[in-house]
Amino acid sequence: MQPQGYDIDMAHYLADEMGVELELIAVTSANRIPYLQTGQADLVISSLGKKS
């Protein structure tokens, strides 16, 4: 199942506008800030996902 929703659409839009490649990675609430601090992620859009 591919990630979906408004946050994913916004991430694609921002990447397109910035002319960069988008790589989506899964994060948790606990590791989202450490990922940013250590350079494992450049941007956190959301760490809450849609559940089916």
N, C-alpha and C positions, 0 to 999 in steps of 0.2 A: 504494500500500500504506500503510495506516494504522500508526502506531507501536503496538506491542503488547508485553505482558509485565507482570511484577510491578511494575516501576518506573512504568510508565504507569498501571497500576491504582492504585498508591499516590498518584501525582500527582493523579489525578481525585478520589480519596477526600479527600486533604488540601484540595484546592480546595473541594470540597463542604462539608466541615466548617468551613472558614474563611469560606464565603460569598463567594468570589471567583471571577472568570472565569479559567479555565485557558487559557494560550496556550503550546503546546509549540514550542520552537525547537531546531534542531540545533546542537550545540556539539561541539568537539573537545577532547581532553585539554589541548591547548595554549591554547585560548581560554576555557575555562570560568571560570577565576579572573578574567581581565580582564573578562569579561562581567558577573560579579558586582560587581567594583570600579567599573565604569562605569555600573552601573544598567541594562544591557541585559538582565539576567536577575535575578530576585529569589531564585531557588532552583535549585540543580543537584541533580537526583535521581540521575542517572547519565549518564555519557558513553560507556557501552558498550552496544551494541545487539545485538539478536538477528539473526543472519545466517541467511538461508534457503539 
